[in-house]
């Protein structure tokens, strides 16, 4: 008998329930941030279920062109829940259980649960960049001297700059800046999708539970950032935009936002580089403490 897993589209009403699982989530990957689950839900048909004391996340993967899951999170019996997921997958989609965004810790659990039955695929392009919050907020040490120099130039050039929390008084200006960033970017479908995601996030940031901040120069907002917790010790910066006509805008919003992230979070996840050379160079320049590998795991039925 096929197990009954009650999936439904992720919504704002799921926030508190998912956040309870976040507090016991052992994985630091950005995929578990409620902000990402909700903001990208219309692109990936994201669904969630609360099944046998576990949070299950199901979505349509564009890369794999199939329905896939995140690693189950919770205090339930992992083997039992994975078996239910596998049966549910075969009954509804007629293909093998596929888990994406699986960290090395998750992969070890799966290998113990299903020895010799896993096909594992990995790509450097989808590794998350993990930083120490304290390092991003101070930029201390020789390796980050160039970042401090960049900020010093910005502060000399724009001595009247200021930092503001995102609220009802400035969110419309942030939306206007998103339009500026969009015009400055190469126009691909992924950029169009991201624009729609950012508009959704800014339009509902408070109900989503996101924390946000922006930089103002001479009356204009020239950079903003938004994020949300992944788990008890990791905060995810899921949106960061700046007007590149202002040299140093990205550097200053990065530092100032990190300074406001609550100290309970030791780590900051600044997500993947997707194989984009410029983005990879920028993320590496902040000296991550870890490149968090994320794997795609397919359950095999080979004899």
C-alpha positions in Angstrom: 0.0 0.0 0.0 1.4 3.4 -1.1 2.0 5.6 2.0 0.0 8.8 2.3 2.4 11.7 2.2 0.3 14.9 2.4 2.2 17.4 0.2 1.0 20.9 -0.4 2.4 24.0 -2.1 4.6 25.9 0.3 3.0 29.1 1.6 3.4 31.8 4.1 1.3 29.7 6.5 4.2 27.2 6.6 6.7 29.6 7.9 6.5 28.9 11.6 6.3 25.1 11.1 9.4 25.1 8.8 11.2 27.4 11.2 10.7 24.9 14.0 12.5 22.3 11.9 15.2 24.9 11.1 16.2 24.9 14.8 17.1 21.2 14.6 18.3 21.1 11.0 22.0 19.8 10.9 22.6 21.0 7.3 23.9 24.5 6.4 22.9 24.5 2.7 20.9 27.5 1.6 18.1 25.3 0.1 16.5 24.9 3.6 16.0 28.6 4.1 12.3 29.3 4.3 12.9 32.5 2.2 14.4 30.4 -0.6 11.7 27.7 -0.4 8.9 30.3 -0.6 10.5 32.9 -2.9 11.4 30.4 -5.6 8.3 28.2 -5.1 6.5 29.3 -8.3 9.6 28.4 -10.4 10.1 25.0 -8.9 6.5 24.1 -7.9 7.9 23.6 -4.3 5.7 21.5 -2.0 6.2 20.5 1.6 4.9 17.8 3.9 5.2 17.1 7.6 5.4 13.3 7.7 6.3 11.1 10.7 8.1 13.9 12.5 10.1 14.9 9.4 10.0 17.9 7.1 9.9 16.8 3.4 10.4 19.2 0.5 9.5 18.2 -3.0 10.1 20.2 -6.2 10.6 20.1 -9.9 14.2 20.2 -10.8 15.0 22.0 -14.0 18.6 20.5 -14.1 17.4 16.9 -13.6 14.1 17.4 -15.5 12.4 15.4 -12.9 10.7 15.7 -9.5 13.2 15.7 -6.6 13.4 16.1 -2.9 15.7 17.7 -0.3 17.1 15.6 2.4 14.5 14.9 5.1 15.0 16.9 8.3 13.5 16.1 11.7 13.5 13.6 14.5 11.7 10.7 12.8 13.0 7.4 11.6 15.1 8.3 8.4 15.0 4.9 6.9 11.2 4.5 7.3 10.6 8.0 5.9 12.9 7.4 2.9 11.1 4.2 2.1 7.8 6.1 2.2 9.3 8.8 -0.1 10.6 6.1 -2.5 7.2 4.4 -2.8 5.5 7.7 -3.2 7.9 8.7 -6.0 7.5 5.4 -7.9 3.7 5.5 -7.6 3.3 9.1 -8.8 6.2 9.7 -11.1 7.5 6.3 -12.1 11.2 7.0 -11.5 13.8 6.5 -8.8 13.9 8.6 -5.7 16.1 11.6 -6.3 17.5 13.8 -3.6 19.3 17.1 -4.4 21.4 19.5 -2.4 22.6 16.6 -0.2 25.6 17.7 1.9 28.5 15.3 2.8 26.9 14.7 6.2 23.6 13.8 4.5 25.4 11.6 2.0 27.1 9.6 4.9 23.7 9.0 6.4 22.3 7.8 3.0 25.3 5.5 2.4 24.7 3.9 5.8 21.0 3.6 5.1 21.3 2.4 1.5 24.7 0.9 1.0 25.6 0.0 -2.6 22.3 1.5 -3.9 23.3 5.1 -4.5 24.3 6.9 -7.7 26.0 10.2 -6.7 26.5 13.2 -8.9 28.3 16.3 -7.8 29.1 19.7 -9.4 31.4 22.4 -8.0 29.1 25.0 -9.5 26.4 24.3 -6.8 28.6 24.3 -3.8 27.6 26.9 -1.2 30.1 29.4 0.1 30.3 29.4 3.9 31.9 32.3 5.8 32.5 33.2 9.5 30.0 36.0 10.3 32.7 37.8 12.4 35.1 37.9 9.5 32.6 39.3 7.1 31.7 42.0 9.6 35.2 43.1 10.5 37.2 42.1 7.3 40.2 41.6 9.6 43.5 40.0 8.6 45.9 40.4 5.7 43.9 38.3 3.3 41.0 40.8 3.4 43.1 44.0 3.3 42.0 44.7 -0.2 38.3 44.7 1.0 39.1 47.2 3.7 40.9 49.3 1.1 37.9 49.2 -1.1 35.6 50.3 1.7 38.0 53.1 2.7 37.8 54.5 -0.9 34.0 54.2 -0.9 33.8 56.1 2.4 36.1 58.8 1.2 34.2 59.2 -2.0 30.7 59.1 -0.4 31.3 60.5 3.2 27.5 61.0 3.7 26.6 57.3 3.1 24.3 55.6 5.7 22.9 52.2 6.4 19.1 51.6 6.9 17.0 48.6 7.8 14.6 47.7 5.0 11.1 48.8 6.1 7.9 50.3 4.6 9.6 53.6 4.2 12.3 52.4 1.7 11.1 49.1 0.2 9.8 50.8 -2.9 13.2 52.4 -3.4 14.8 49.0 -3.2 12.4 47.8 -5.9 13.6 50.7 -8.0 17.2 49.7 -7.5 16.4 46.1 -8.6 15.3 47.7 -11.9 18.7 49.4 -12.2 20.5 46.2 -11.4 18.4 44.3 -14.0 19.3 46.9 -16.7 23.0 46.6 -15.8 22.9 42.7 -16.1 23.1 40.5 -19.1 19.5 39.6 -20.0 19.1 35.9 -19.8 16.1 33.8 -18.6 17.8 33.2 -15.3 18.1 36.9 -14.7 14.4 37.4 -15.6 13.5 34.7 -13.1 15.6 36.2 -10.4 14.1 39.6 -11.0 10.6 38.1 -10.3 11.9 36.3 -7.2 13.4 39.5 -5.8 10.1 41.4 -6.4 8.2 38.7 -4.6 10.7 38.8 -1.7 10.6 42.6 -1.3 6.8 42.7 -1.6 6.4 40.3 1.3 9.7 40.4 3.1 8.1 41.1 6.5 5.6 38.2 6.4 8.4 35.9 5.0 10.4 36.8 8.1 13.4 38.1 6.2 16.0 40.6 7.6 17.1 43.3 5.2 19.3 46.4 5.0 20.3 49.0 2.5 22.9 51.7 1.8 21.9 55.2 1.0 24.2 57.8 -0.8 23.1 61.4 -1.4 19.5 60.5 -1.0 19.6 57.4 -3.2 19.5 53.7 -2.2 22.5 52.2 -4.0 22.6 48.7 -2.5 20.5 46.3 -0.5 20.6 42.8 1.0 18.1 40.3 2.4 18.5 37.1 4.3 17.1 34.6 6.7 18.3 31.7 9.0 19.1 28.3 7.6 19.5 26.6 10.9 20.6 27.4 14.5 24.1 28.6 13.6 23.9 29.6 10.0 22.3 32.7 8.3 21.7 32.7 4.6 22.2 35.9 2.5 19.9 35.1 -0.4 19.6 38.5 -2.1 22.2 41.2 -2.6 21.9 43.9 -5.2 23.8 47.1 -5.9 24.2 49.9 -8.5 27.6 49.1 -10.0 28.0 52.8 -11.0 29.0 53.2 -7.3 32.4 51.6 -6.9 32.4 49.7 -3.6 28.6 49.4 -3.3 28.7 45.6 -3.1 31.6 45.6 -0.6 29.9 48.1 1.8 26.5 46.4 1.8 28.2 43.0 2.4 30.1 44.3 5.5 27.3 46.4 6.9 24.7 43.7 6.6 27.0 41.1 8.2 27.4 43.5 11.1 23.7 43.4 11.7 23.3 39.6 11.5 22.6 38.4 15.1 25.7 37.0 16.9 23.9 33.7 17.5 24.8 32.8 13.9 28.5 31.8 13.6 28.3 31.2 9.9 27.0 33.0 6.9 26.0 31.1 3.7 26.3 33.3 0.6 25.1 30.5 -1.7 26.4 29.2 -5.0 28.3 30.7 -7.9 26.5 28.6 -10.5 29.8 28.3 -12.5 29.8 32.1 -13.3 33.4 33.2 -13.5 32.9 36.7 -12.1 30.6 35.5 -9.3 33.1 32.8 -8.4 36.0 35.2 -8.2 33.9 37.6 -6.0 32.9 34.9 -3.6 36.4 33.5 -3.3 37.8 36.9 -2.6 36.0 37.0 0.8 37.9 33.8 1.8 35.2 31.3 2.7 35.9 28.8 5.5 34.2 26.1 3.6 32.9 25.3 0.1 29.9 23.2 1.1 29.6 20.5 -1.5 26.0 19.5 -2.5 25.3 16.2 -4.2 22.5 14.8 -6.3 21.7 11.3 -5.1 19.6 8.8 -7.0 18.4 5.5 -5.4 19.4 2.6 -7.6 17.4 -0.6 -8.2 20.3 -2.5 -9.8 20.6 -6.1 -8.8 
